[in-house]
Amino acid sequence: MLQNLTPVLVLLAVLVGIAFALKWARRRLPGAAGHSGPPMQLLSQLSLGPQQRVVTMQIGQGEDRVCLVLGVSPGSVNTLHQMKMPADLPESPIATPASGFAARLAQLTQPPKPHA
């Protein structure tokens, strides 16, 4: 009986080893685990309740940058607003406590200043 069980245990051990090797490779190899879409960056987030947030994200690079305002809840992510990023903003803005969601949204929705 034990002789019939040994090949099954060896096969099981090999399969578990392959699963761990694939898991390791997925985390280590570039591009294997990440998303293959446009670059994304979290700009800011505002908590509305224990499980609800409003999040602003920058999607894309260069002239194709878009700012998304997302409503995030446990069961869904909804696009609340989408706007093209102004060209005069830096390529990768960083949100700080002094420039939270309200300040960032006000900055993006202000009309452009006339040039002198």
C-alpha positions in Angstrom: 0.0 0.0 0.0 2.8 2.4 0.9 4.5 1.7 -2.4 1.4 2.8 -4.3 1.1 6.0 -2.3 4.8 7.1 -2.7 4.4 8.3 -6.4 1.3 10.3 -5.5 3.2 12.0 -2.6 6.1 12.8 -4.9 3.8 14.2 -7.6 2.0 16.3 -4.9 5.4 17.6 -3.6 6.5 18.5 -7.1 3.2 20.4 -7.8 3.5 22.3 -4.6 7.1 23.2 -5.4 6.1 24.5 -8.8 3.3 26.6 -7.3 5.7 28.2 -4.9 8.3 28.8 -7.7 5.6 30.5 -9.8 4.5 32.7 -6.9 8.1 33.7 -6.3 8.7 34.4 -10.0 5.6 36.5 -10.3 6.8 38.9 -7.5 10.4 39.0 -8.8 10.1 39.3 -12.5 9.4 42.8 -13.9 6.1 43.1 -15.8 5.0 39.7 -14.8 2.7 40.7 -11.9 2.1 44.4 -12.5 -0.6 45.9 -14.6 0.3 46.5 -18.3 -1.9 49.6 -18.7 -1.0 53.2 -18.4 1.0 54.5 -15.4 -1.2 55.4 -12.4 -0.4 57.7 -9.4 -2.6 58.3 -6.4 -2.8 62.1 -5.9 -5.0 62.3 -2.8 -7.9 60.7 -1.0 -10.6 61.8 1.4 -12.4 59.5 3.8 -16.2 60.0 3.7 -17.0 57.3 6.2 -15.7 54.0 7.6 -15.7 52.3 4.2 -16.2 55.1 1.6 -13.5 57.4 0.1 -13.1 59.9 -2.7 -9.8 59.4 -4.5 -8.0 61.5 -7.2 -5.7 59.6 -9.5 -3.4 60.6 -12.3 -3.5 58.2 -15.3 -1.1 58.4 -18.2 2.0 60.5 -18.9 2.9 63.7 -20.7 0.2 65.3 -22.7 -2.1 62.3 -22.2 -2.4 62.7 -18.5 -5.9 62.5 -17.1 -7.1 63.2 -13.5 -9.9 60.8 -12.3 -12.0 61.5 -9.3 -13.3 58.2 -8.0 -15.8 57.2 -5.4 -14.5 54.0 -3.7 -16.7 51.8 -1.5 -16.4 48.1 -0.5 -18.4 46.8 -3.5 -17.5 49.3 -6.2 -15.4 52.0 -7.7 -17.3 54.7 -9.6 -15.9 57.5 -11.8 -17.3 60.8 -10.4 -15.4 63.1 -12.7 -12.7 63.0 -15.4 -10.5 65.9 -16.5 -7.4 66.5 -18.6 -4.4 67.5 -16.5 -3.3 71.1 -17.2 0.0 71.3 -19.0 1.5 73.7 -16.5 1.3 71.2 -13.6 4.4 69.2 -12.8 4.6 65.7 -14.3 4.2 63.9 -10.9 2.5 66.1 -8.4 2.8 64.9 -4.8 0.0 65.4 -2.3 1.0 66.7 1.1 -1.3 67.4 4.1 -1.3 71.1 3.2 -2.5 70.3 -0.3 -5.1 67.8 0.4 -8.1 66.8 -1.8 -10.0 70.1 -1.5 -6.9 72.2 -2.4 -6.0 69.9 -5.3 -9.5 70.0 -6.7 -9.6 73.8 -6.4 -6.3 74.0 -8.2 -7.5 71.9 -11.1 -10.8 73.6 -11.5 -9.6 77.2 -11.4 -9.8 79.1 -14.7 -6.4 79.6 -16.3 -4.7 82.9 -15.5 -4.2 85.3 -18.4 -0.6 85.8 -19.5 0.7 89.3 -19.2 
